[in-house]
């Protein structure tokens, strides 16, 4: 589905022999070059505040860029993509996904929850395993209409592991931030070693981005939930000194481990700092985040499953009242699927005020609200608001087409309601990532799915067998 010579040229790197396993082979028929496309006669949910919803419109894409949006766009020489009976919208942005563990989605069991499964397996992942895991996650994201992801790499065990994740990003064809993180289960007293962060920055990101501009670099630090205060302060000083964007787990369980006022005094807050979860935040923490423009990544399934600091519904409505920019994410696949339709639906269904709590009387979350969280807010949270997140002329062509006449979406109606209330990944017909078609006619065309699944099963079986105990496969 991808000609290897074309792929090598388009990404500007040589294909490593160990990293081609999941890329569609040359004997298939997909053309993932950036061509000139006219997406015609779709219902366009732009996520652009100035454009809104266009019940019938065209989108012209040329060389990976959205050139025009409107009625009866003319485009000589363009390949026409018929979007009749489809909803056209920006690709989703997932702002928090631990992709190294995607192949461990089913390691959890009754009495053996997420953290126990992670402790039993995180040290067992080889570089080859994380390549397979990240590529599995990227293909799954593309299938569900996610075109941008924040790879929160919080088990970067060696330089080879970092290289393997980046090779997967090269082959995965989606937009991403790769946030280099710590080694899982390292000592709480030890600060991160930034030697390899510097090496990766120089080797892959000397020009600012990698892989034809699709991937940029950040750092994921442990925060006080996983490191002692001196180590955490040293990590933050190292990130800030390098001018890299930083991501921090802010806590779902008591005690409150993030003090926004202290972080503001230290100069740590702002648009380049992404806080995740933060169910423990006080009203004053939220006000500081809003004032400093510090975005929040909200993982709705994870906040409910792992959060013990209070009701996540209350926290989310208070974040919105304070004006904090909220984006959506999936956390880890053993907690939630990397499916933004499901994330939006959960937020919409739970985003209501309830009596006897600080949320009483606050506005409920609407359909347009969650769509913005899943698209434009996510792009802005990753510093990509001028690049993606809406169907706007001049932005990159991260666009998806959703079939509106499928049985679970028929008989149609309000487009934003349809996307949030009823749509699933199975309704995603076509996915453009940076102007390349990676899914068409409901089928992934840019990936060798059979091989990705086969390789993931091999790695998963080896890890489960090595871990033993409850994870030992049945004979």
RODRENLUM-598108 format. One record per residue (C-alpha): x, y, z; residue number from 0. Coordinates in Angstrom, 2 decimals, decimal comma, m for minus. Layout:
[[X Y Z] NUM],
...
END
This chain:
[[0,00 0,00 0,00] 0],
[[3,02 2,24 0,33] 1],
[[5,80 2,17 m2,20] 2],
[[8,98 1,99 m0,10] 3],
[[10,90 4,37 m2,33] 4],
[[8,07 6,93 m2,17] 5],
[[7,82 6,57 1,60] 6],
[[11,55 7,00 2,08] 7],
[[11,58 10,13 m0,05] 8],
[[8,49 11,61 1,59] 9],
[[9,79 11,15 5,11] 10],
[[13,35 12,12 4,30] 11],
[[14,97 9,18 6,09] 12],
[[16,24 5,75 5,13] 13],
[[14,04 2,81 6,00] 14],
[[15,74 0,73 8,66] 15],
[[15,41 m2,97 8,05] 16],
[[14,12 m3,55 11,56] 17],
[[11,43 m0,91 11,33] 18],
[[9,43 m1,71 8,23] 19],
[[7,30 m4,48 9,65] 20],
[[4,07 m2,54 9,94] 21],
[[4,29 m0,35 6,85] 22],
[[2,17 m1,48 3,95] 23],
[[4,23 m3,28 1,36] 24],
[[5,03 m2,24 m2,20] 25],
[[2,82 m4,91 m3,75] 26],
[[m0,35 m3,21 m2,54] 27],
[[m2,32 m0,44 m4,20] 28],
[[m2,64 2,53 m1,85] 29],
[[m1,06 5,82 m2,85] 30],
[[m0,08 7,78 0,26] 31],
[[1,57 10,64 m1,55] 32],
[[0,30 14,14 m0,89] 33],
[[m1,87 14,68 m3,94] 34],
[[m4,37 17,38 m4,86] 35],
[[m7,78 16,33 m3,54] 36],
[[m11,24 17,90 m3,67] 37],
[[m13,45 16,57 m0,88] 38],
[[m16,83 17,32 m2,41] 39],
[[m20,38 17,75 m1,05] 40],
[[m19,82 16,86 2,59] 41],
[[m21,41 18,25 5,72] 42],
[[m18,36 20,05 7,11] 43],
[[m18,01 20,42 10,88] 44],
[[m15,01 22,73 10,76] 45],
[[m14,28 23,26 14,51] 46],
[[m13,25 26,73 13,33] 47],
[[m15,17 29,29 15,45] 48],
[[m15,43 31,62 12,47] 49],
[[m16,81 28,98 10,09] 50],
[[m18,87 26,69 12,31] 51],
[[m20,86 23,95 10,59] 52],
[[m21,33 24,05 6,80] 53],
[[m24,25 21,76 5,86] 54],
[[m22,90 21,31 2,33] 55],
[[m19,40 22,32 1,31] 56],
[[m16,17 21,31 m0,38] 57],
[[m12,64 21,12 1,03] 58],
[[m9,68 21,49 m1,30] 59],
[[m6,41 19,88 m0,23] 60],
[[m3,16 20,44 m2,08] 61],
[[0,28 19,12 m1,11] 62],
[[m0,84 18,42 2,46] 63],
[[m2,46 21,81 3,05] 64],
[[m6,10 22,89 3,21] 65],
[[m6,40 25,43 0,41] 66],
[[m10,09 26,29 0,40] 67],
[[m13,31 25,54 2,28] 68],
[[m16,70 26,51 0,85] 69],
[[m19,47 25,86 m1,66] 70],
[[m18,70 24,75 m5,21] 71],
[[m14,92 25,02 m4,94] 72],
[[m13,27 24,61 m8,32] 73],
[[m10,05 22,61 m8,49] 74],
[[m8,64 21,72 m11,88] 75],
[[m6,73 18,46 m11,83] 76],
[[m7,78 17,48 m8,33] 77],
[[m8,75 13,93 m7,43] 78],
[[m12,37 14,05 m6,27] 79],
[[m13,31 12,38 m3,00] 80],
[[m17,09 12,12 m2,87] 81],
[[m18,26 13,09 0,62] 82],
[[m21,99 12,89 m0,10] 83],
[[m23,83 11,45 2,91] 84],
[[m20,70 12,00 5,01] 85],
[[m19,65 14,33 7,78] 86],
[[m16,26 15,94 7,17] 87],
[[m14,38 17,07 10,27] 88],
[[m10,84 17,66 11,54] 89],
[[m8,91 14,65 12,71] 90],
[[m9,01 14,07 16,45] 91],
[[m6,13 15,05 18,75] 92],
[[m5,32 12,69 21,65] 93],
[[m3,17 14,62 24,13] 94],
[[m2,07 11,81 26,47] 95],
[[m1,38 8,24 25,36] 96],
[[1,26 5,88 26,82] 97],
[[1,94 4,22 23,51] 98],
[[4,78 1,95 24,64] 99],
[[2,18 m0,19 26,47] 100],
[[m0,48 m0,39 23,75] 101],
[[0,14 m4,10 23,25] 102],
[[m0,49 m4,64 26,99] 103],
[[m4,13 m3,54 26,76] 104],
[[m5,38 m6,90 28,06] 105],
[[m2,83 m7,54 30,80] 106],
[[m5,24 m6,36 33,50] 107],
[[m7,65 m8,72 35,25] 108],
[[m10,05 m8,79 38,18] 109],
[[m7,91 m8,23 41,25] 110],
[[m4,95 m7,33 39,05] 111],
[[m5,54 m3,70 37,97] 112],
[[m3,56 m1,27 35,84] 113],
[[m0,70 m0,38 38,18] 114],
[[m0,12 m4,00 39,21] 115],
[[0,00 m5,08 35,58] 116],
[[2,38 m2,23 34,72] 117],
[[4,72 m3,10 37,60] 118],
[[4,78 m6,73 36,50] 119],
[[5,62 m6,01 32,87] 120],
[[7,22 m2,59 32,27] 121],
[[10,79 m3,82 32,72] 122],
[[10,26 m6,62 30,18] 123],
[[9,70 m4,53 27,05] 124],
[[12,54 m4,73 24,55] 125],
[[13,19 m2,05 21,94] 126],
[[11,51 m4,29 19,35] 127],
[[8,47 m4,63 21,62] 128],
[[8,01 m0,88 21,94] 129],
[[8,38 m0,41 18,18] 130],
[[5,58 m2,89 17,67] 131],
[[3,49 m1,39 20,45] 132],
[[3,74 2,19 19,21] 133],
[[3,00 1,17 15,62] 134],
[[0,00 m0,84 16,84] 135],
[[m1,22 2,25 18,69] 136],
[[m0,71 4,52 15,70] 137],
[[m2,65 2,21 13,38] 138],
[[m5,45 1,97 15,94] 139],
[[m5,55 5,76 16,23] 140],
[[m5,69 6,22 12,47] 141],
[[m8,50 3,70 12,22] 142],
[[m10,53 5,73 14,74] 143],
[[m9,89 9,08 13,06] 144],
[[m7,14 10,36 15,36] 145],
[[m4,53 12,21 13,31] 146],
[[m2,45 13,78 16,11] 147],
[[m1,24 12,09 19,29] 148],
[[0,89 12,98 22,28] 149],
[[3,08 9,94 22,86] 150],
[[3,69 10,20 26,61] 151],
[[6,67 7,86 26,68] 152],
[[7,02 7,14 30,38] 153],
[[9,09 3,98 30,06] 154],
[[12,00 5,05 27,86] 155],
[[14,34 2,35 29,09] 156],
[[17,35 2,99 26,83] 157],
[[18,49 4,93 23,78] 158],
[[17,48 1,91 21,69] 159],
[[13,94 2,14 23,09] 160],
[[13,74 5,83 22,20] 161],
[[14,98 5,10 18,68] 162],
[[12,44 2,30 18,31] 163],
[[9,53 4,56 19,28] 164],
[[10,71 7,21 16,85] 165],
[[11,04 4,65 14,04] 166],
[[7,42 3,70 14,72] 167],
[[6,44 7,35 14,41] 168],
[[8,31 7,58 11,15] 169],
[[6,42 4,59 9,80] 170],
[[3,10 5,52 11,41] 171],
[[2,42 8,65 9,32] 172],
[[0,50 10,55 12,03] 173],
[[1,26 13,92 13,61] 174],
[[2,70 13,60 17,10] 175],
[[4,60 14,97 20,03] 176],
[[7,12 12,45 21,32] 177],
[[7,62 13,25 25,00] 178],
[[10,79 11,52 26,15] 179],
[[10,22 10,21 29,66] 180],
[[11,79 8,33 32,53] 181],
[[12,48 4,63 33,01] 182],
[[9,48 3,10 34,74] 183],
[[10,19 1,96 38,32] 184],
[[13,37 4,01 38,60] 185],
[[14,28 5,29 42,06] 186],
[[12,15 8,17 43,34] 187],
[[15,35 9,91 44,47] 188],
[[17,11 9,78 41,11] 189],
[[16,57 12,62 38,63] 190],
[[16,16 11,81 34,95] 191],
[[19,32 11,53 32,87] 192],
[[18,93 14,03 30,03] 193],
[[21,96 12,81 28,10] 194],
[[19,83 10,83 25,69] 195],
[[17,19 13,55 25,46] 196],
[[19,95 15,78 24,11] 197],
[[21,12 13,05 21,75] 198],
[[17,59 12,51 20,39] 199],
[[17,08 16,24 20,03] 200],
[[20,25 16,63 17,99] 201],
[[19,86 13,45 15,93] 202],
[[16,18 13,76 15,06] 203],
[[14,99 17,28 15,85] 204],
[[17,88 19,58 14,98] 205],
[[15,59 21,34 12,54] 206],
[[12,80 21,65 15,13] 207],
[[10,67 18,75 13,89] 208],
[[11,27 15,29 12,50] 209],
[[9,84 13,10 9,75] 210],
[[8,77 15,76 7,33] 211],
[[7,50 18,01 10,11] 212],
[[5,06 15,50 11,59] 213],
[[6,76 14,92 14,95] 214],
[[8,08 17,34 17,55] 215],
[[9,91 16,72 20,82] 216],
[[8,83 17,21 24,41] 217],
[[9,63 15,74 27,81] 218],
[[7,35 13,87 30,21] 219],
[[8,50 14,21 33,81] 220],
[[7,31 12,03 36,68] 221],
[[5,95 14,71 38,96] 222],
[[5,70 14,24 42,70] 223],
[[3,54 11,15 42,37] 224],
[[6,60 9,18 41,25] 225],
[[9,63 11,18 42,33] 226],
[[10,96 12,86 45,44] 227],
[[10,88 16,65 45,50] 228],
[[14,63 17,23 44,81] 229],
[[14,54 14,86 41,83] 230],
[[11,39 16,45 40,43] 231],
[[12,81 19,95 40,79] 232],
[[16,00 18,84 39,02] 233],
[[13,93 17,32 36,19] 234],
[[11,94 20,53 35,76] 235],
[[15,04 22,70 35,79] 236],
[[16,55 20,49 33,08] 237],
[[13,45 20,75 30,87] 238],
[[13,00 24,48 31,34] 239],
[[16,69 25,08 30,69] 240],
[[16,38 23,28 27,37] 241],
[[13,28 25,19 26,32] 242],
[[11,30 22,02 25,63] 243],
[[7,56 21,58 26,23] 244],
[[6,84 19,53 29,34] 245],
[[4,04 17,20 30,41] 246],
[[3,28 16,34 34,04] 247],
[[0,93 13,86 35,68] 248],
[[m0,85 16,08 38,20] 249],
[[m2,63 13,43 40,22] 250],
[[m5,98 11,65 40,44] 251],
[[m5,70 10,60 44,08] 252],
[[m5,04 12,38 47,35] 253],
[[m2,95 14,04 48,56] 254],
[[m2,84 17,08 46,30] 255],
[[0,66 16,96 44,79] 256],
[[0,57 19,95 42,45] 257],
[[0,56 23,46 43,87] 258],
[[m0,21 25,73 40,94] 259],
[[0,75 28,86 42,85] 260],
[[4,20 27,44 43,57] 261],
[[4,60 26,27 39,98] 262],
[[3,68 29,74 38,76] 263],
[[6,28 31,34 41,05] 264],
[[8,90 28,99 39,64] 265],
[[7,96 29,93 36,08] 266],
[[6,77 26,45 35,21] 267],
[[3,24 27,19 34,02] 268],
[[2,07 28,42 30,64] 269],
[[1,07 27,09 27,22] 270],
[[4,16 24,86 26,98] 271],
[[3,29 22,96 30,16] 272],
[[0,60 20,29 29,88] 273],
[[m0,96 19,00 33,09] 274],
[[m2,86 15,73 32,98] 275],
[[m5,66 14,46 35,25] 276],
[[m5,44 17,00 38,13] 277],
[[m8,63 15,76 39,75] 278],
[[m7,17 17,11 43,00] 279],
[[m7,03 20,74 41,79] 280],
[[m8,52 23,44 43,99] 281],
[[m10,46 26,37 42,60] 282],
[[m7,40 28,58 43,06] 283],
[[m5,24 26,07 41,14] 284],
[[m7,72 26,21 38,28] 285],
[[m7,80 30,00 38,27] 286],
[[m3,99 30,11 38,05] 287],
[[m3,99 27,63 35,16] 288],
[[m6,54 29,73 33,30] 289],
[[m4,62 32,94 33,91] 290],
[[m1,33 31,45 32,72] 291],
[[m2,87 29,63 29,74] 292],
[[m1,81 26,22 31,07] 293],
[[m3,78 23,48 29,28] 294],
[[m5,28 20,36 30,85] 295],
[[m5,41 16,89 29,34] 296],
[[m8,52 15,10 30,61] 297],
[[m8,69 11,30 30,33] 298],
[[m12,34 10,66 31,17] 299],
[[m12,24 6,87 31,53] 300],
[[m9,07 7,05 33,59] 301],
[[m10,38 9,83 35,84] 302],
[[m13,38 7,67 36,75] 303],
[[m11,54 4,35 37,02] 304],
[[m8,40 5,50 38,85] 305],
[[m9,43 8,82 40,37] 306],
[[m10,05 8,67 44,13] 307],
[[m9,79 12,38 44,88] 308],
[[m13,45 13,19 44,31] 309],
[[m16,00 13,08 41,55] 310],
[[m14,40 13,82 38,16] 311],
[[m17,66 15,35 36,92] 312],
[[m17,34 18,07 39,52] 313],
[[m13,67 18,73 38,71] 314],
[[m14,29 18,99 34,97] 315],
[[m17,14 21,49 35,33] 316],
[[m15,04 23,62 37,67] 317],
[[m12,12 23,58 35,22] 318],
[[m14,50 24,87 32,55] 319],
[[m15,91 27,54 34,88] 320],
[[m12,38 28,78 35,55] 321],
[[m11,64 28,99 31,81] 322],
[[m8,95 26,28 31,70] 323],
[[m8,45 24,95 28,13] 324],
[[m9,42 21,27 28,34] 325],
[[m8,42 18,61 25,82] 326],
[[m9,24 14,90 25,77] 327],
[[m7,03 11,83 25,94] 328],
[[m7,06 8,09 26,54] 329],
[[m4,15 7,52 28,98] 330],
[[m3,30 3,81 28,50] 331],
[[m5,16 1,19 26,47] 332],
[[m5,52 m1,07 29,52] 333],
[[m7,67 1,71 31,04] 334],
[[m9,53 3,00 28,00] 335],
[[m9,62 2,56 24,23] 336],
[[m7,85 5,21 22,19] 337],
[[m11,23 6,13 20,71] 338],
[[m12,14 9,81 20,85] 339],
[[m15,77 9,13 19,95] 340],
[[m16,11 7,15 23,15] 341],
[[m14,20 9,77 25,15] 342],
[[m16,46 12,54 23,84] 343],
[[m19,57 10,53 24,61] 344],
[[m18,46 9,84 28,18] 345],
[[m17,67 13,51 28,81] 346],
[[m20,98 14,60 27,32] 347],
[[m22,99 12,08 29,35] 348],
[[m21,26 12,90 32,63] 349],
[[m20,68 16,62 32,09] 350],
[[m23,73 17,79 33,99] 351],
[[m24,00 19,71 37,28] 352],
[[m25,31 17,81 40,27] 353],
[[m26,90 18,99 43,47] 354],
[[m24,94 19,34 46,68] 355],
[[m21,56 19,88 45,02] 356],
[[m19,62 22,93 43,79] 357],
[[m20,81 22,06 40,28] 358],
[[m24,45 22,84 41,10] 359],
[[m25,69 25,57 38,80] 360],
[[m22,74 25,39 36,40] 361],
[[m23,35 25,04 32,65] 362],
[[m23,46 21,49 31,36] 363],
[[m21,06 20,27 28,68] 364],
[[m22,56 20,45 25,19] 365],
[[m21,95 18,64 21,93] 366],
[[m19,89 21,47 20,44] 367],
[[m17,89 21,72 23,67] 368],
[[m16,65 18,13 23,55] 369],
[[m15,94 18,32 19,83] 370],
[[m13,68 21,29 20,48] 371],
[[m11,98 19,45 23,34] 372],
[[m11,27 16,54 21,00] 373],
[[m9,94 18,66 18,13] 374],
[[m8,90 22,32 18,35] 375],
[[m8,26 22,37 22,10] 376],
[[m6,02 19,33 21,73] 377],
[[m4,06 20,96 18,94] 378],
[[m3,59 24,09 21,01] 379],
[[m2,52 22,04 24,04] 380],
[[0,32 20,58 21,96] 381],
[[1,33 23,95 20,49] 382],
[[m0,19 23,03 17,13] 383],
[[m3,19 25,34 17,05] 384],
[[m1,94 27,04 13,89] 385],
[[m1,20 23,70 12,25] 386],
[[m4,18 21,42 12,85] 387],
[[m7,34 20,96 14,91] 388],
[[m9,82 22,64 12,56] 389],
[[m10,74 22,68 8,90] 390],
[[m9,31 26,09 8,12] 391],
[[m7,62 27,26 4,94] 392],
[[m3,87 27,35 5,50] 393],
[[m3,75 24,55 8,06] 394],
[[m2,41 21,09 7,34] 395],
[[m4,89 18,61 5,93] 396],
[[m5,70 16,38 8,91] 397],
[[m9,26 15,55 7,90] 398],
[[m11,63 12,64 8,43] 399],
[[m14,86 11,58 6,71] 400],
[[m17,59 9,85 8,73] 401],
[[m20,37 7,94 6,96] 402],
[[m23,66 9,49 8,08] 403],
[[m25,90 6,87 6,47] 404],
[[m24,56 3,90 8,40] 405],
[[m27,23 2,06 10,36] 406],
[[m26,14 3,41 13,75] 407],
[[m26,15 7,03 12,50] 408],
[[m29,26 6,95 10,29] 409],
[[m31,56 8,74 9,66] 410],
[[m29,30 11,75 10,16] 411],
[[m29,97 15,05 11,85] 412],
[[m27,77 17,61 13,57] 413],
[[m24,20 16,86 12,60] 414],
[[m22,42 17,69 15,87] 415],
[[m25,01 15,69 17,81] 416],
[[m24,51 12,74 15,47] 417],
[[m20,74 12,72 15,94] 418],
[[m20,89 12,84 19,73] 419],
[[m24,04 10,87 20,46] 420],
[[m23,82 8,01 18,00] 421],
[[m20,66 7,76 15,88] 422],
[[m17,95 5,16 16,43] 423],
[[m14,61 4,33 14,83] 424],
[[m16,45 1,90 12,54] 425],
[[m18,15 4,87 10,85] 426],
[[m14,84 6,48 9,86] 427],
[[m14,61 6,05 6,11] 428],
[[m11,56 8,13 5,14] 429],
[[m8,64 9,63 7,04] 430],
[[m6,23 12,21 5,66] 431],
[[m3,08 12,70 7,72] 432],
[[m1,11 15,71 6,52] 433],
[[m2,78 15,32 3,15] 434],
[[m2,03 11,60 2,80] 435],
[[m4,85 9,08 2,76] 436],
[[m4,20 6,45 5,43] 437],
[[m7,74 5,05 5,62] 438],
[[m10,14 4,77 2,69] 439],
[[m13,50 3,07 2,29] 440],
[[m13,42 2,04 5,94] 441],
[[m10,12 0,18 5,53] 442],
[[m6,64 1,09 6,70] 443],
[[m4,59 1,41 3,51] 444],
[[m1,28 2,74 4,82] 445],
[[m0,47 m0,13 7,18] 446],
[[0,07 m3,85 6,94] 447],
[[m2,53 m4,54 9,61] 448],
[[m2,11 m8,31 9,62] 449],
[[1,59 m8,01 10,28] 450],
[[1,14 m5,29 12,93] 451],
[[m1,30 m7,53 14,81] 452],
[[0,86 m10,62 14,38] 453],
[[3,97 m8,86 15,68] 454],
[[2,05 m7,35 18,60] 455],
[[0,74 m10,78 19,56] 456],
[[4,26 m12,21 19,48] 457],
[[5,60 m9,48 21,77] 458],
[[2,60 m9,61 24,07] 459],
[[2,90 m13,37 24,47] 460],
[[6,60 m13,15 25,26] 461],
[[6,07 m10,42 27,87] 462],
[[3,16 m12,25 29,49] 463],
[[5,13 m15,48 29,64] 464],
[[8,17 m13,73 31,11] 465],
[[6,04 m12,02 33,75] 466],
[[4,49 m15,31 34,85] 467],
[[1,84 m15,49 37,56] 468],
[[m1,57 m14,21 36,56] 469],
[[m0,26 m13,15 33,15] 470],
[[0,91 m16,65 32,15] 471],
[[m1,06 m17,64 29,04] 472],
[[m3,24 m20,74 29,41] 473],
[[m1,68 m23,90 28,04] 474],
END
